[in-house]
Amino acid sequence: MEMAISLIRTSISQSQCVSVSHPLIHSLRSSTLSSIDESLRRKRLLSSCAPSQLNPIRSEVSFCVGTHLIPHPNKVERGGEDAFFVSNYNGGAIAVADGVSGWAEQNVDPSLFPKELMANASNLVGDEETRSMFPIEQVNNDPQFLLRKAHAATSSIGSATVIVAMLERNGILKIASVGDCGLRVIREGQIIFSTSPQEHYFDCPYQLSSEVVGQTYLDAMVSNVELMEGDTIVMGSDGLFDNVFDHEIVSTIARCRDVVEAGIS
């Protein structure tokens, strides 16, 4: 079992001089992710909050994020085959990619493709010079288009299932997923939204690949969800949702103080 877990809680800043106070916020101008735990199993815990800019007229929504990567015991040396990125652009962006382990039978490291895919997506969203080359509304605000550009820029051999979520400051969460990585939105102890896996057949999910034959961004399942302050978003690879029931996820969220604590519970 291997899983990449991202937990996100929405926060709101509004009025003329209101700032958001939260233990995960480094600074209203910070774009830094803090890497907190690197044990012998190379578990990674990152925390960040995408900043909310103060606005005198309307409310704006942003992410507070906690992530955790748990490699399969047999894959600890290379840090597992899952990858993710977090960006504080706009309301926030986060993604998870799960490398297809079958490539190991061809002496290909299954972790290389998802890691490069997530690095490319992160660069497209977060690098100012790169952003200037493309329309912001297409690259940074459209997760499906982001998948297209990141996939096209990935040269590693392999394939991965992937999910990307991007938050508009008006509270609309845009989601694009290929395969069986998933996302849940939890509000007041109830799951109000859930993505559905895409599979050709059992244990053969849709995937972005280095091969010509395969899925593309056009095959992505696209969804929009209107969020409210305090909503919790759980995103992860199939290693999470195949092994943890939804009611267990909800109960874990309920007893934790913040998303970082929930991510390691």
Rosetta silent file (secondary structure, phi, psi, omega in degrees, C-alpha in Angstrom):
SEQUENCE: MEMAISLIRTSISQSQCVSVSHPLIHSLRSSTLSSIDESLRRKRLLSSCAPSQLNPIRSEVSFCVGTHLIPHPNKVERGGEDAFFVSNYNGGAIAVADGVSGWAEQNVDPSLFPKELMANASNLVGDEETRSMFPIEQVNNDPQFLLRKAHAATSSIGSATVIVAMLERNGILKIASVGDCGLRVIREGQIIFSTSPQEHYFDCPYQLSSEVVGQTYLDAMVSNVELMEGDTIVMGSDGLFDNVFDHEIVSTIARCRDVVEAGIS
SCORE:     score description
SCORE:     0.000 S_00000001
   1 L     0.000  131.255  175.471    0.000    0.000    0.000 S_00000001
   2 L  -136.409  142.140 -179.693    1.257    3.448   -0.933 S_00000001
   3 E  -149.572  144.288  168.846   -0.582    6.721   -0.644 S_00000001
   4 E  -112.609  128.221 -175.088   -0.195   10.432   -1.183 S_00000001
   5 E  -122.973  131.603  173.017   -2.625   12.463    0.924 S_00000001
   6 E  -126.837  126.355  177.300   -3.474   16.138    0.639 S_00000001
   7 E  -118.477  130.433 -173.508   -5.884   17.781    3.067 S_00000001
   8 E  -128.589  135.940  173.626   -7.112   21.281    2.412 S_00000001
   9 E  -121.975  134.754 -178.285   -9.274   23.595    4.488 S_00000001
  10 E   -84.757  143.059  175.440  -10.793   26.726    3.026 S_00000001
  11 E  -133.052  160.064 -175.241  -10.493   30.078    4.765 S_00000001
  12 E  -129.475  137.518  168.859  -11.928   33.496    3.959 S_00000001
  13 E  -116.812  138.189 -179.659  -10.623   37.049    4.309 S_00000001
  14 L  -152.718  172.749 -178.590  -13.056   39.927    3.921 S_00000001
  15 L    71.924 -175.421 -170.432  -13.717   43.575    4.811 S_00000001
  16 L   -78.902  -40.377 -171.368  -11.071   46.300    4.758 S_00000001
  17 L  -127.727   34.226 -178.433   -8.586   45.267    7.431 S_00000001
  18 L   -96.517  128.415  172.857   -9.298   41.606    8.125 S_00000001
  19 L  -117.030  155.771 -177.755   -6.444   39.134    8.004 S_00000001
  20 L   -91.773  127.905  177.721   -6.747   35.373    8.436 S_00000001
  21 L  -104.878  119.767 -178.631   -5.182   33.907   11.539 S_00000001
  22 L  -155.928  139.334 -177.530   -4.262   30.244   11.232 S_00000001
  23 L   -61.180  -18.099 -178.922   -1.298   28.200   12.532 S_00000001
  24 L   -89.238   -9.447 -177.498   -0.491   27.055    8.982 S_00000001
  25 L   -83.159  118.004  176.686   -0.152   30.557    7.566 S_00000001
  26 L   -77.188  -45.120 -175.726    3.492   31.586    7.353 S_00000001
  27 L  -170.236  150.695  177.411    2.773   35.054    5.950 S_00000001
  28 L   -66.247  -14.164  178.868    0.231   36.714    3.733 S_00000001
  29 L  -111.896    2.765 -174.856    3.030   37.068    1.181 S_00000001
  30 L   -78.993  139.740  173.542    4.695   33.728    1.709 S_00000001
  31 L  -123.494   21.382 -174.314    4.858   31.166   -1.058 S_00000001
  32 L   -92.661  138.287  170.834    7.138   28.800    0.847 S_00000001
  33 L   -98.986  135.852  179.166    6.321   25.198    1.649 S_00000001
  34 E  -100.619  120.505  176.263    7.824   23.884    4.861 S_00000001
  35 E   -86.475  119.721 -171.128    9.086   20.333    4.744 S_00000001
  36 L  -106.838  -41.822 -167.048    8.584   18.970    8.254 S_00000001
  37 L  -131.835  118.196  171.836    9.227   15.272    8.718 S_00000001
  38 L  -128.329   96.288 -179.121   11.751   13.127    6.944 S_00000001
  39 L   -92.591 -174.660  179.361   11.994    9.819    8.782 S_00000001
  40 L   -62.705  -24.783  177.923   13.721    6.632    7.729 S_00000001
  41 L   -87.771    4.345  178.742   10.617    5.848    5.699 S_00000001
  42 L    57.789   36.740  172.318   10.979    9.236    3.991 S_00000001
  43 L   -67.928  141.923 -179.323    7.558   10.367    5.023 S_00000001
  44 E  -122.597  134.258  177.953    7.044   13.930    3.994 S_00000001
  45 E  -128.565  118.187 -179.714    4.846   16.455    5.671 S_00000001
  46 E  -119.819  144.621  175.642    4.413   19.837    4.106 S_00000001
  47 E  -131.949  143.343  179.283    2.275   22.689    5.257 S_00000001
  48 E  -162.472  158.061  170.253    1.311   25.831    3.468 S_00000001
  49 E  -133.700  123.809  175.660   -1.480   28.275    3.111 S_00000001
  50 L   -67.689  128.025 -171.286   -2.191   30.032   -0.133 S_00000001
  51 L   -71.644  145.413  171.455   -2.449   33.690    0.844 S_00000001
  52 L   -98.457  129.235  174.805   -5.644   35.708    0.692 S_00000001
  53 L   -85.099  139.514 -178.680   -5.253   39.256   -0.525 S_00000001
  54 L   -69.032  140.098 -177.899   -7.302   41.793    1.395 S_00000001
  55 L  -137.589  126.815 -174.852  -10.261   43.148   -0.534 S_00000001
  56 L   -74.919  -11.431 -172.813  -12.453   46.002    0.647 S_00000001
  57 L  -111.890  -50.610 -170.877  -15.574   44.829   -1.184 S_00000001
  58 L  -123.853  160.218  177.106  -15.899   41.068   -1.481 S_00000001
  59 L   -74.570  150.971  175.007  -14.845   37.920    0.343 S_00000001
  60 E  -131.234  145.316 -175.569  -11.995   35.837   -1.010 S_00000001
  61 E  -111.448  142.668  177.295  -11.303   32.175   -0.405 S_00000001
  62 E  -143.027  169.128 -178.877   -7.937   30.474   -0.046 S_00000001
  63 E   -94.384  146.103  157.550   -6.441   27.098    0.897 S_00000001
  64 E  -118.591  126.287 -166.332   -4.683   25.927    4.026 S_00000001
  65 E  -124.085  139.905  168.347   -2.910   22.698    3.094 S_00000001
  66 E  -130.909  134.168 -178.684   -1.307   19.722    4.819 S_00000001
  67 E  -129.102  155.403 -179.945    0.184   16.848    2.812 S_00000001
  68 E  -149.625  134.000  179.239    1.643   13.467    3.633 S_00000001
  69 E  -118.284  122.568 -179.913    3.380   10.854    1.501 S_00000001
  70 E  -117.997  101.462 -179.301    3.580    7.249    2.739 S_00000001
  71 L   -70.418  153.744  170.320    5.663    5.038    0.426 S_00000001
  72 L   -61.026  142.358 -178.588    5.071    1.326    0.116 S_00000001
  73 H   -52.852  -31.604 -179.438    7.589   -0.494    2.386 S_00000001
  74 H   -82.938   -3.367 -175.297    9.262   -1.999   -0.685 S_00000001
  75 H  -123.059   17.053 -174.727    9.615    1.407   -2.353 S_00000001
  76 H   -64.771  -37.045 -174.228   10.998    3.496    0.480 S_00000001
  77 H   -59.248  -35.795  179.295   14.482    3.869   -1.019 S_00000001
  78 H  -100.269   10.544  175.297   13.203    5.896   -3.974 S_00000001
  79 L    79.172   16.818 -179.878   10.565    7.695   -1.912 S_00000001
  80 L    85.441 -178.786 -176.934    7.615    5.816   -3.374 S_00000001
  81 L  -114.961    5.687  175.281    5.903    6.213   -6.733 S_00000001
  82 E   -96.142  156.048  176.866    3.445    8.981   -5.822 S_00000001
  83 E  -147.196  160.323  178.706    4.127   12.688   -6.264 S_00000001
  84 E  -154.908  165.490  169.103    2.311   15.946   -5.540 S_00000001
  85 E  -143.296  155.245  176.081    2.631   19.707   -5.697 S_00000001
  86 E  -130.328  133.712  177.683    1.108   22.640   -3.851 S_00000001
  87 E  -130.320  146.788  177.436    0.964   26.195   -5.197 S_00000001
  88 L  -100.285   17.256  177.894   -0.344   29.383   -3.614 S_00000001
  89 L   -68.536  139.627 -179.655   -1.258   30.999   -6.923 S_00000001
  90 L    58.161 -129.329  177.994   -4.734   32.565   -6.914 S_00000001
  91 L   -81.138  -15.564 -179.083   -6.797   30.766   -4.236 S_00000001
  92 L   132.091  150.209  176.924   -4.428   27.787   -4.306 S_00000001
  93 E  -141.071  143.467 -179.239   -3.665   24.764   -6.457 S_00000001
  94 E  -150.289  147.251 -177.524   -2.828   21.195   -5.492 S_00000001
  95 E  -149.204  154.060  176.021   -2.291   17.958   -7.382 S_00000001
  96 E  -133.552  136.262  175.161   -1.472   14.290   -6.837 S_00000001
  97 E  -128.582  139.316 -176.942    0.003   11.829   -9.360 S_00000001
  98 E  -119.836  111.800  179.887    0.364    8.085   -8.852 S_00000001
  99 E   -65.757  140.554 -179.434    3.010    6.266  -10.900 S_00000001
 100 L   -82.394  115.593 -171.309    1.924    2.997  -12.533 S_00000001
 101 H   -68.263  -18.397 -178.894    4.042    0.277  -10.925 S_00000001
 102 H   -59.884  -20.833  179.102    3.822   -2.071  -13.917 S_00000001
 103 H   -64.884  -22.299  179.521    6.662   -0.152  -15.566 S_00000001
 104 H   -62.261  -27.372  178.526    9.084   -1.769  -13.112 S_00000001
 105 H   -67.357  -17.820  177.211    8.696   -5.024  -15.066 S_00000001
 106 H  -105.606   20.007 -179.989   10.386   -3.225  -17.986 S_00000001
 107 L    60.372   32.949  175.222   13.203   -1.941  -15.745 S_00000001
 108 L  -109.718  131.325  177.654   11.679    1.540  -15.734 S_00000001
 109 L   -70.610  112.163 -176.208   11.474    3.465  -12.464 S_00000001
 110 L   -66.692  -13.270 -176.961    7.698    4.135  -12.092 S_00000001
 111 L   -82.868  -18.395 -173.306    8.353    7.183   -9.904 S_00000001
 112 H   -67.687  -44.290 -177.468   10.116    9.248  -12.581 S_00000001
 113 H   -63.510  -51.415 -179.740    7.090   10.027  -14.752 S_00000001
 114 H   -63.989  -34.604  179.663    4.772   11.270  -11.947 S_00000001
 115 H   -66.488  -42.499  178.611    7.562   13.278  -10.332 S_00000001
 116 H   -69.436  -38.453  178.336    8.412   15.049  -13.584 S_00000001
 117 H   -58.961  -45.868 -179.965    4.730   15.541  -14.394 S_00000001
 118 H   -69.795  -35.849  177.390    4.129   17.251  -11.038 S_00000001
 119 H   -63.988  -41.560  178.828    7.313   19.320  -11.361 S_00000001
 120 H   -65.715  -42.573  178.350    6.200   20.561  -14.773 S_00000001
 121 H   -62.437  -42.245  179.623    2.708   21.387  -13.501 S_00000001
 122 H   -62.663  -41.934  179.311    4.169   23.236  -10.531 S_00000001
 123 H   -65.016  -39.999 -179.356    6.461   25.267  -12.793 S_00000001
 124 H   -65.386  -34.302 -178.759    3.608   26.201  -15.130 S_00000001
 125 H   -82.622  -39.110 -166.553    1.496   27.441  -12.256 S_00000001
 126 H  -103.811  -15.200 -176.227    4.123   29.051  -10.098 S_00000001
 127 L   -90.258  121.847 -175.317    6.883   30.429  -12.299 S_00000001
 128 H   -62.983  -40.228 -179.233    6.284   34.056  -13.337 S_00000001
 129 H   -64.882  -40.759  178.472    8.425   33.814  -16.468 S_00000001
 130 H   -67.950  -40.214  179.995    6.593   30.691  -17.605 S_00000001
 131 H   -60.842  -32.919 -178.095    3.209   32.216  -16.793 S_00000001
 132 L   -68.915  -16.781 -179.096    4.001   35.184  -19.032 S_00000001
 133 L   -83.075  -17.321 -176.472    4.304   32.804  -21.993 S_00000001
 134 L  -130.412  154.281  175.987    0.731   31.554  -21.682 S_00000001
 135 L   -61.240  127.311 -177.186   -2.646   33.163  -20.967 S_00000001
 136 H   -58.751  -40.362 -176.018   -3.119   33.149  -17.200 S_00000001
 137 H   -66.889  -20.728  179.746   -6.791   32.280  -17.456 S_00000001
 138 H   -90.620  -48.478 -175.550   -5.917   29.145  -19.450 S_00000001
 139 H   -78.680  -51.393 -170.617   -2.850   27.792  -17.688 S_00000001
 140 L   -85.165  -20.360 -177.166   -3.297   28.898  -14.101 S_00000001
 141 L  -112.365    4.175 -178.204   -7.063   28.786  -13.804 S_00000001
 142 L  -127.745  102.190 -176.741   -7.867   25.707  -15.895 S_00000001
 143 H   -63.279  -29.529  179.230   -6.697   22.375  -14.427 S_00000001
 144 H   -68.876  -41.873  177.446   -7.458   20.498  -17.650 S_00000001
 145 H   -67.693  -35.046  176.453   -5.251   22.848  -19.665 S_00000001
 146 H   -62.252  -41.401  175.889   -2.588   22.573  -16.973 S_00000001
 147 H   -59.958  -41.440 -179.429   -2.636   18.786  -17.410 S_00000001
 148 H   -60.423  -49.419 -176.394   -2.199   19.259  -21.143 S_00000001
 149 H   -69.661  -40.129 -179.432    0.856   21.509  -20.819 S_00000001
 150 H   -66.814  -40.383  179.088    2.474   19.474  -18.017 S_00000001
 151 H   -64.769  -43.849 -179.073    1.965   16.191  -19.891 S_00000001
 152 H   -63.174  -28.584 -177.440    3.405   17.647  -23.095 S_00000001
 153 L   -88.605   -5.749 -176.238    6.505   18.807  -21.204 S_00000001
 154 L   -89.029  123.051 -176.425    7.138   15.441  -19.532 S_00000001
 155 L  -107.774  -10.988 -179.638    9.837   13.364  -21.213 S_00000001
 156 L   -65.115  149.668  174.998   10.284   10.522  -18.706 S_00000001
 157 L   -81.270  137.211  179.079    9.130    7.054  -19.694 S_00000001
 158 L   142.998 -164.549  177.334    6.170    5.795  -17.709 S_00000001
 159 E  -159.527  165.815 -177.053    2.617    6.711  -16.852 S_00000001
 160 E  -159.848  147.712  164.727    0.533    7.981  -13.964 S_00000001
 161 E   -84.394  153.370 -172.529   -2.976    8.630  -12.786 S_00000001
 162 E  -155.011  148.570  172.909   -3.402   12.255  -11.765 S_00000001
 163 E  -139.733  138.413  179.354   -5.786   14.756  -10.228 S_00000001
 164 E  -128.485  135.968  174.737   -5.491   18.562  -10.130 S_00000001
 165 E  -129.771  133.168 -179.255   -7.650   21.018   -8.177 S_00000001
 166 E  -129.115  130.641 -175.018   -7.449   24.801   -8.527 S_00000001
 167 E  -102.033  123.690  171.076   -9.334   27.249   -6.318 S_00000001
 168 L   -79.332  153.456 -179.346  -10.748   30.509   -7.598 S_00000001
 169 L   -70.772  -11.116  175.154  -10.923   33.322   -5.060 S_00000001
 170 L   -87.056    3.741  175.288  -14.693   33.362   -5.448 S_00000001
 171 L    97.704    2.486  178.826  -14.817   29.891   -3.882 S_00000001
 172 E   -86.958  121.933  176.789  -15.159   27.759   -7.018 S_00000001
 173 E   -96.947  119.934  179.468  -12.943   24.676   -6.945 S_00000001
 174 E  -100.530  130.799 -173.493  -12.038   23.430  -10.437 S_00000001
 175 E  -127.950  137.501  172.045  -11.042   19.774  -10.695 S_00000001
 176 E  -136.154  128.350 -177.859   -9.593   17.670  -13.510 S_00000001
 177 E  -137.955  143.826  174.468   -8.688   14.001  -12.990 S_00000001
 178 E  -126.088  112.890  178.822   -7.453   11.135  -15.130 S_00000001
 179 L   103.530 -144.449 -170.311   -7.699    7.703  -13.521 S_00000001
 180 L  -115.256   14.877  164.430   -8.332    6.688   -9.931 S_00000001
 181 L   -67.230  151.763 -172.416   -6.774    9.416   -7.796 S_00000001
 182 E  -136.903  172.768  179.886   -9.644   10.962   -5.892 S_00000001
 183 E  -148.248  138.400  174.299  -11.036   13.942   -4.024 S_00000001
 184 E  -125.617  141.465  171.397  -13.658   14.386   -1.321 S_00000001
 185 E  -111.075  122.786 -177.150  -15.230   17.612   -0.066 S_00000001
 186 E  -112.214  128.040  178.977  -16.348   17.424    3.562 S_00000001
 187 E  -133.368  120.388  178.080  -18.731   19.980    5.052 S_00000001
 188 L    52.007   44.879  174.904  -20.009   19.816    8.618 S_00000001
 189 L    80.561    7.973 -179.193  -19.153   16.152    8.938 S_00000001
 190 E  -127.947  142.287  173.724  -20.679   15.081    5.639 S_00000001
 191 E   -81.129  117.046 -177.152  -19.142   14.304    2.260 S_00000001
 192 E  -102.299  -12.766  178.154  -20.897   16.636   -0.178 S_00000001
 193 E  -151.656  141.230  178.234  -18.797   15.857   -3.252 S_00000001
 194 E  -146.219  134.553  174.456  -16.756   12.904   -4.435 S_00000001
 195 L   -76.741  162.492  178.401  -14.907   12.221   -7.670 S_00000001
 196 L  -115.519  138.622  179.291  -15.393    8.906   -9.477 S_00000001
 197 L   -70.437  150.628  175.451  -12.518    6.710  -10.697 S_00000001
 198 L  -110.458  121.757 -178.305  -11.990    6.121  -14.404 S_00000001
 199 E  -136.903  143.194  170.078  -11.021    2.553  -15.342 S_00000001
 200 E   -72.875  -42.525  174.815  -10.764    0.504  -18.503 S_00000001
 201 E  -163.798  177.839 -174.223  -11.327   -2.548  -16.310 S_00000001
 202 L   -54.622  130.029  176.946  -10.446   -3.638  -12.769 S_00000001
 203 L    66.844   19.526  174.588   -6.960   -2.504  -11.747 S_00000001
 204 E  -134.063   80.417 -176.901   -6.390   -0.757  -15.091 S_00000001
 205 E   -77.537  161.028  167.986   -7.184    2.938  -14.577 S_00000001
 206 L   -56.841  150.382 -178.652   -7.053    5.714  -17.123 S_00000001
 207 L  -159.673  147.077  169.240   -3.568    7.249  -17.123 S_00000001
 208 E   -82.503  138.608 -170.082   -1.400    9.853  -18.752 S_00000001
 209 E  -140.612  162.283  173.062    1.536    8.117  -20.401 S_00000001
 210 L   -79.302  -13.085 -178.487    4.750    8.570  -22.335 S_00000001
 211 L   -84.749  153.640  178.881    3.334    6.206  -24.947 S_00000001
 212 L   -64.387  -41.071  178.395    1.316    7.368  -27.941 S_00000001
 213 L   -80.880  117.657 -178.484   -1.475    4.962  -27.023 S_00000001
 214 L   162.750 -176.184 -179.094   -3.068    6.269  -23.854 S_00000001
 215 E   -85.984  161.070  175.573   -5.249    8.955  -22.369 S_00000001
 216 L  -128.798 -177.576  177.503   -4.801   12.701  -22.734 S_00000001
 217 H   -59.296  -25.782  179.905   -6.111   15.784  -20.987 S_00000001
 218 H   -67.178  -21.154  179.364   -9.228   15.453  -23.170 S_00000001
 219 H   -88.048   -2.829 -177.190  -10.136   12.276  -21.261 S_00000001
 220 L   -64.854  143.122  171.470  -10.032   14.047  -17.907 S_00000001
 221 E   -85.078  121.490 -173.949  -13.146   14.120  -15.765 S_00000001
 222 E  -111.143  134.516 -179.947  -13.831   17.801  -15.069 S_00000001
 223 E  -141.533  152.606  171.384  -15.891   19.129  -12.158 S_00000001
 224 E  -124.330  134.068 -179.962  -16.614   22.453  -10.459 S_00000001
 225 E  -130.783  131.744  176.718  -17.588   22.673   -6.795 S_00000001
 226 E   -86.824  118.426 -176.429  -18.652   25.782   -4.895 S_00000001
 227 L   -95.951  159.784  174.745  -16.859   25.797   -1.543 S_00000001
 228 L  -123.294  158.167  177.804  -17.692   27.435    1.748 S_00000001
 229 L   -56.927  134.086  178.678  -15.410   28.631    4.532 S_00000001
 230 L    91.925   -9.062  175.765  -14.343   25.711    6.692 S_00000001
 231 L   -61.643  146.679  176.052  -14.849   23.025    4.044 S_00000001
 232 E  -114.600  130.002  178.689  -12.212   20.291    4.093 S_00000001
 233 E  -111.145  125.583  177.229  -10.939   18.790    0.841 S_00000001
 234 E  -110.154  118.885  178.274   -9.230   15.402    0.950 S_00000001
 235 E  -120.333  140.611  179.660   -7.223   14.502   -2.155 S_00000001
 236 E  -166.176  169.873  172.931   -5.196   11.346   -2.567 S_00000001
 237 L   -77.783  174.295 -178.229   -4.001    8.475   -4.697 S_00000001
 238 H   -65.305  -18.689  176.711   -5.940    5.216   -4.797 S_00000001
 239 H   -60.652  -27.751  175.310   -3.719    3.966   -1.978 S_00000001
 240 H   -78.379  -56.864 -170.214   -5.785    6.164    0.344 S_00000001
 241 H   -74.981  -19.173  175.499   -9.298    5.542   -0.930 S_00000001
 242 L   -78.547  -18.298 -173.151   -8.778    1.794   -1.512 S_00000001
 243 L  -120.014  -10.645  179.216   -7.735    1.289    2.100 S_00000001
 244 L  -127.032  121.801  179.580   -9.608    3.905    4.123 S_00000001
 245 L   -68.209  154.923  179.767  -13.402    4.093    4.082 S_00000001
 246 H   -58.318  -40.315 -177.992  -15.059    7.466    3.605 S_00000001
 247 H   -67.570  -27.260  176.179  -16.584    7.368    7.096 S_00000001
 248 H   -73.097  -36.349  175.458  -13.104    6.782    8.541 S_00000001
 249 H   -62.879  -45.853 -179.344  -11.798    9.809    6.661 S_00000001
 250 H   -61.779  -44.251 -178.131  -14.647   11.943    8.004 S_00000001
 251 H   -67.861  -33.579  176.987  -14.106   10.773   11.594 S_00000001
 252 H   -66.099  -44.398  178.389  -10.356   11.429   11.347 S_00000001
 253 H   -60.520  -40.406 -174.712  -10.971   14.958   10.107 S_00000001
 254 H   -65.339  -32.209 -175.517  -13.477   15.584   12.895 S_00000001
 255 H   -95.208    0.900 -178.408  -11.079   14.755   15.721 S_00000001
 256 L  -101.691  148.238 -177.074   -8.072   16.671   14.385 S_00000001
 257 L   -75.685  -33.776 -177.668   -7.275   20.288   15.129 S_00000001
 258 L  -153.236  177.075 -173.999   -5.962   21.150   11.676 S_00000001
 259 H   -70.858  -26.931  177.959   -5.123   19.634    8.303 S_00000001
 260 H   -67.007  -46.177  178.914   -1.502   18.888    9.215 S_00000001
 261 H   -62.616  -40.197  179.650   -2.536   16.772   12.178 S_00000001
 262 H   -64.163  -36.009 -176.720   -5.162   15.010   10.055 S_00000001
 263 H   -65.562  -24.856 -178.668   -2.613   14.233    7.359 S_00000001
 264 L  -106.954    3.900 -177.886   -0.447   12.159    9.712 S_00000001
 265 L   -78.165    0.000    0.000   -3.262   10.516   11.669 S_00000001
